Amino acid sequence: MERDLTPDWILQQTLNVQNTALMSFLKDKQSEQNDGKRGGLTLTVLGCGTMGIAILGGILDSLSSTSTQEVDSDAPKRLPNKFNACVRSSKGAERIKRELGQYERFKDVTVYQNDNVKPSQDADVILLGCKPYMIGPILKAEGMPKALEGKLLISILAGVTEQSIQSSLPSAEHSKIVRAMPNTAAAVRESMTVIATSSPPLEDETAVLVDWMFTRIGRIVHLPSSNMDACTALCGSGPAFTALFLESLAAGAIAMGVPRDEAYLMAAQTARGTTQLMLKGGQDGGVEHPAVLRDKVSTPGGCTIGGLMVLEEGAVRGTVSRAVREATVVASRLGEGKSGVNGPRP
Ligand SMILES: NC(=O)c1ccc[n+]([C@@H]2O[C@H](COP(=O)([O-])OP(=O)(O)OC[C@H]3O[C@@H](n4cnc5c(N)ncnc54)[C@H](OP(=O)(O)O)[C@@H]3O)[C@@H](O)[C@H]2O)c1
């Protein structure tokens, strides 16, 4: 009877309040679940310079642009949600703030100067991003072997093997070391990163995490460790070799009267178009063979085949591939800690 006397609008308001409370509870629950999926790991970049900033930038960008409702399908269950960036100088620290401060998730980054132990203790995953010759002293410093015990170490150090990193960490038996070789195009999220296959293989969740980290900055391939020096030469030195070729392309046009700025732009865009054709043109989603691409534009009796003949006379193929082989040998010698490795050889 009393219920009948309660006006409809009061009943409706009560229902609305209940509904709002329920929705808010469900939203919080959903957000907690998403945080569980998305967060949880602390990533420390030991040596956060050019490459460290590019990789961290890719990760922060990806996390900042993914809403709580949508998690990338390739994402591991636990993503990094706290970040430590370690440098030596105040200039290095300022650079991080200048280059990464734009990302919403920069609030989760702590910059450490001349202090590697605390951020390593706090980390689950450590990206080694210092110069190759610095790694021994950094890993052997007081407190570091203990701080790194049981952690996942990802090294991007050119020429430095997993074994040589392990030898700097005699007591950190349980650390897992993964070697990866990104390139300078990481800065524009177009890196070609080679990830060395681990033996024994990584646990699924670790492998997914490593792949996810490097796909934030471009493409990845997996190859055995024995290929890493050649990959360093192809992908690490490749941008410099390609830049020389682009400079030569533009120089030819400049010599024939094309304005300088336009010539460089045209050379760069031509290379970009060519790489897109190669990357997207193959059968079954594979890469198009460069010779197929070359043949397609070489009309019999035309200007392209005429130019190609000149390149063949200049032994461009042999010279460029020899440069890659030379860089491979130099990379492996640098990795052994040798200096003066570019001297003449018999
Ligand atoms: N650059 C590339 O294209 C490329 C490509 C593939 C792989 N790699 C590899 O990536 C690594 C980094 O190269 P990079 O070009 O990024 O070098 P980088 O710009 O010189 O960065 C090195 C970083 O290490 C920091 N650092 C120096 N001493 C340290 C210490 N004791 N503790 C903690 N941090 C310290 C430096 O800080 P300060 O600035 O304060 O001294 C700097 O932030 C190298 O091992 C290289 O072989 C580079």
The ligand as a Tripos MOL2 file, in Angstrom:
@<TRIPOS>MOLECULE
LIG
   48    52     1     0     0
SMALL
NO_CHARGES

@<TRIPOS>ATOM
      1 N1         73.0230    4.4910  -32.8250 N.am      1 LIG1
      2 C1         72.6630    3.4610  -33.5870 C.2       1 LIG1
      3 O1         72.2840    3.5870  -34.7460 O.2       1 LIG1
      4 C2         72.6840    2.0780  -32.9980 C.ar      1 LIG1
      5 C3         72.0650    1.0250  -33.6860 C.ar      1 LIG1
      6 C4         72.0370   -0.2390  -33.1000 C.ar      1 LIG1
      7 C5         72.6280   -0.4530  -31.8610 C.ar      1 LIG1
      8 N2         73.2590    0.5850  -31.2550 N.ar      1 LIG1
      9 C6         73.8830    0.3240  -29.9540 C.3       1 LIG1
     10 O2         73.1460    1.0540  -29.0130 O.3       1 LIG1
     11 C7         73.9930    1.4370  -27.9500 C.3       1 LIG1
     12 C8         73.7590    2.9100  -27.6450 C.3       1 LIG1
     13 O3         74.0740    3.6860  -28.7780 O.3       1 LIG1
     14 P1         73.6070    5.2020  -28.8130 P.3       1 LIG1
     15 O4         73.8900    5.6870  -30.1820 O.co2     1 LIG1
     16 O5         72.2340    5.3110  -28.2680 O.co2     1 LIG1
     17 O6         74.6530    5.8500  -27.7810 O.3       1 LIG1
     18 P2         74.5070    7.1800  -26.9000 P.3       1 LIG1
     19 O7         73.5530    8.1160  -27.5300 O.co2     1 LIG1
     20 O8         75.8910    7.6640  -26.6160 O.co2     1 LIG1
     21 O9         73.8570    6.6650  -25.5380 O.3       1 LIG1
     22 C9         74.6040    6.0980  -24.5120 C.3       1 LIG1
     23 C10        73.9260    6.4140  -23.2100 C.3       1 LIG1
     24 O10        74.6200    5.7760  -22.1530 O.3       1 LIG1
     25 C11        74.6650    6.6850  -21.0490 C.3       1 LIG1
     26 N3         75.7260    6.3230  -20.1320 N.ar      1 LIG1
     27 C12        77.0690    6.4990  -20.2610 C.ar      1 LIG1
     28 N4         77.7230    6.0310  -19.1820 N.ar      1 LIG1
     29 C13        76.7810    5.5360  -18.3530 C.ar      1 LIG1
     30 C14        76.8120    4.9310  -17.0770 C.ar      1 LIG1
     31 N5         77.9550    4.7160  -16.4410 N.pl3     1 LIG1
     32 N6         75.6520    4.5680  -16.5100 N.ar      1 LIG1
     33 C15        74.4540    4.7660  -17.1370 C.ar      1 LIG1
     34 N7         74.3670    5.3400  -18.3640 N.ar      1 LIG1
     35 C16        75.5020    5.7210  -18.9520 C.ar      1 LIG1
     36 C17        74.8940    8.0130  -21.7120 C.3       1 LIG1
     37 O11        74.6030    9.0710  -20.8160 O.3       1 LIG1
     38 P3         75.2920   10.5220  -21.0100 P.3       1 LIG1
     39 O12        74.7510   11.0400  -22.3170 O.co2     1 LIG1
     40 O13        74.8160   11.2740  -19.8470 O.co2     1 LIG1
     41 O14        76.7780   10.2830  -21.0540 O.co2     1 LIG1
     42 C18        73.9120    7.9110  -22.8700 C.3       1 LIG1
     43 O15        72.6320    8.2730  -22.4310 O.3       1 LIG1
     44 C19        75.4170    1.1180  -28.3800 C.3       1 LIG1
     45 O16        75.8630   -0.0100  -27.6520 O.3       1 LIG1
     46 C20        75.3150    0.8120  -29.8440 C.3       1 LIG1
     47 O17        76.2150   -0.2130  -30.2140 O.3       1 LIG1
     48 C21        73.2790    1.8320  -31.7740 C.ar      1 LIG1
@<TRIPOS>BOND
     1     1     2 1
     2     2     3 2
     3     2     4 1
     4     4     5 ar
     5     4    48 ar
     6     5     6 ar
     7     6     7 ar
     8     7     8 ar
     9     8     9 1
    10     8    48 ar
    11     9    10 1
    12     9    46 1
    13    10    11 1
    14    11    12 1
    15    11    44 1
    16    12    13 1
    17    13    14 1
    18    14    15 2
    19    14    16 1
    20    14    17 1
    21    17    18 1
    22    18    19 2
    23    18    20 1
    24    18    21 1
    25    21    22 1
    26    22    23 1
    27    23    24 1
    28    23    42 1
    29    24    25 1
    30    25    26 1
    31    25    36 1
    32    26    27 ar
    33    26    35 ar
    34    27    28 ar
    35    28    29 ar
    36    29    30 ar
    37    29    35 ar
    38    30    31 1
    39    30    32 ar
    40    32    33 ar
    41    33    34 ar
    42    34    35 ar
    43    36    37 1
    44    36    42 1
    45    37    38 1
    46    38    39 2
    47    38    40 1
    48    38    41 1
    49    42    43 1
    50    44    45 1
    51    44    46 1
    52    46    47 1
@<TRIPOS>SUBSTRUCTURE
     1 LIG1         1 GROUP 0 **** ****
